[in-house]
Amino acid sequence: MISGECPYEDCDEPIFIPCADKCPAFQKIICEKCKRVFWEKHSRINPEGFTEEDFYKKYEVNEETREIKERAADTKEVA
């Protein structure tokens, strides 16, 4: 079971989500209180909740193949 709160700062709705059988996995969820979409990363060690905006900044979603890939990290060097 994954427990926590809606990831939006202005919403404190508690969440309780059964953990996926195969981890890691992602789940798109609509908060019952604020009615906004958030994403949950299922993990038995370190589950994470993301606002929709934060999720799409970090991950690319291919709706056709149903694949989710982490975006490449910014590799700018600082002198």
KOLMARTOR-409534 format. One line per 8 residues: number of its first residue (from 1); their letters; for each residue x, y, z of N, C-alpha, C. Coordinates in steps of 0.1 Angstrom, whole numbers, plus 5000, padded with zeros to 4 digits. Example, Ala and Ser with C-alpha at 12.3 -4.5 7.8 and 13.67 -1.06 7.14 Angstrom:
# residues 2
1> as> 5132,4943,5078,5123,4955,5078,5132,4967,5078 ~ 5128,4978,5071,5137,4989,5071,5129,5000,5079
//
This chain:
# residues 79
1> misgecpy> 5009,4988,5000,5000,5000,5000,5009,5012,5000 ~ 5006,5022,4991,5013,5035,4991,5003,5045,4998 ~ 5009,5052,5007,5001,5062,5014,5008,5075,5014 ~ 5001,5086,5014,5007,5099,5014,4996,5110,5012 ~ 4999,5121,5005,4990,5131,5003,4990,5135,4988 ~ 4980,5141,4983,4980,5147,4970,4992,5156,4968 ~ 4999,5155,4957,5012,5162,4956,5010,5177,4953 ~ 4998,5182,4951,4996,5196,4949,4996,5204,4963
9> edcdepif> 5004,5215,4963,5006,5222,4976,4994,5226,4983 ~ 4984,5230,4975,4971,5235,4981,4961,5225,4984 ~ 4965,5212,4983,4955,5201,4986,4962,5191,4995 ~ 4955,5188,5006,4961,5179,5016,4953,5166,5016 ~ 4947,5162,5005,4939,5150,5005,4948,5138,5007 ~ 4945,5129,5017,4953,5117,5019,4950,5107,5007 ~ 4960,5100,5004,4959,5090,4993,4963,5076,4998 ~ 4956,5066,4994,4960,5052,4997,4958,5044,4984
17> ipcadkcp> 4969,5039,4979,4969,5033,4966,4975,5019,4968 ~ 4969,5008,4963,4975,4995,4963,4987,4995,4954 ~ 4998,4990,4959,5011,4990,4951,5009,4980,4940 ~ 5015,4984,4928,5014,4976,4916,5022,4963,4918 ~ 5018,4952,4912,5024,4939,4913,5039,4940,4908 ~ 5041,4947,4897,5054,4949,4891,5059,4963,4893 ~ 5070,4965,4899,5075,4978,4902,5089,4980,4895 ~ 5093,4991,4890,5085,5004,4891,5074,5004,4880
25> afqkiice> 5064,5011,4883,5053,5013,4874,5047,5027,4877 ~ 5040,5033,4867,5034,5046,4869,5019,5045,4868 ~ 5012,5053,4875,4997,5054,4875,4993,5068,4874 ~ 4984,5071,4865,4978,5084,4864,4965,5084,4872 ~ 4964,5094,4882,4953,5094,4892,4946,5108,4892 ~ 4934,5108,4895,4926,5121,4897,4923,5122,4911 ~ 4928,5133,4918,4925,5135,4932,4910,5136,4935 ~ 4905,5129,4945,4891,5130,4948,4887,5144,4953
33> kckrvfwe> 4896,5151,4959,4893,5164,4965,4894,5175,4955 ~ 4906,5177,4949,4909,5189,4941,4906,5186,4926 ~ 4904,5173,4922,4900,5169,4909,4911,5171,4898 ~ 4923,5173,4903,4934,5175,4893,4942,5161,4892 ~ 4948,5160,4880,4956,5148,4877,4969,5148,4884 ~ 4973,5137,4889,4987,5135,4894,4992,5122,4890 ~ 5005,5120,4890,5011,5107,4886,5017,5101,4899 ~ 5016,5088,4900,5023,5081,4911,5032,5071,4906
41> khsrinpe> 5045,5071,4910,5055,5061,4907,5054,5051,4917 ~ 5050,5039,4913,5049,5028,4923,5063,5022,4925 ~ 5067,5020,4937,5080,5015,4941,5078,5009,4955 ~ 5084,4998,4958,5083,4992,4971,5092,4999,4981 ~ 5102,5006,4975,5112,5013,4984,5110,5028,4984 ~ 5108,5034,4972,5107,5049,4972,5096,5053,4962 ~ 5083,5052,4966,5073,5057,4957,5073,5072,4957 ~ 5068,5078,4946,5068,5092,4944,5055,5097,4938
49> gfteedfy> 5050,5108,4942,5039,5115,4936,5043,5127,4929 ~ 5038,5130,4917,5041,5141,4909,5029,5149,4904 ~ 5029,5162,4905,5019,5170,4898,5020,5167,4883 ~ 5010,5169,4876,5010,5166,4862,5021,5174,4855 ~ 5023,5187,4858,5033,5195,4852,5047,5190,4856 ~ 5050,5186,4868,5063,5181,4872,5066,5168,4865 ~ 5056,5159,4864,5057,5146,4858,5062,5148,4843 ~ 5056,5157,4836,5059,5158,4821,5073,5166,4820
57> kkyevnee> 5077,5173,4830,5091,5178,4830,5101,5168,4831 ~ 5098,5157,4839,5108,5147,4842,5107,5135,4832 ~ 5095,5132,4827,5093,5120,4819,5086,5123,4806 ~ 5089,5114,4796,5083,5115,4783,5073,5103,4782 ~ 5061,5105,4777,5051,5095,4776,5048,5092,4761 ~ 5049,5080,4757,5045,5076,4744,5032,5069,4745 ~ 5021,5076,4742,5007,5071,4744,5005,5059,4735 ~ 5011,5058,4723,5009,5047,4714,5015,5034,4719
65> treikera> 5027,5035,4724,5033,5023,4729,5032,5021,4744 ~ 5026,5031,4751,5024,5031,4766,5037,5029,4773 ~ 5047,5036,4768,5060,5036,4774,5063,5050,4780 ~ 5070,5049,4792,5074,5061,4799,5089,5061,4800 ~ 5096,5072,4796,5110,5072,4797,5114,5085,4804 ~ 5124,5084,4812,5130,5096,4819,5136,5105,4809 ~ 5134,5118,4810,5140,5127,4801,5155,5128,4804 ~ 5163,5131,4794,5177,5132,4796,5180,5144,4805
73> adtkeva> 5189,5142,4815,5193,5153,4824,5200,5164,4817 ~ 5199,5176,4822,5206,5187,4816,5221,5186,4819 ~ 5229,5185,4809,5243,5182,4811,5252,5194,4809 ~ 5247,5206,4811,5255,5218,4809,5266,5218,4820 ~ 5278,5222,4816,5289,5223,4825,5290,5237,4830 ~ 5294,5238,4843,5295,5251,4849,5310,5253,4851 ~ 5315,5265,4846,5330,5267,4847,5333,5274,4860
//
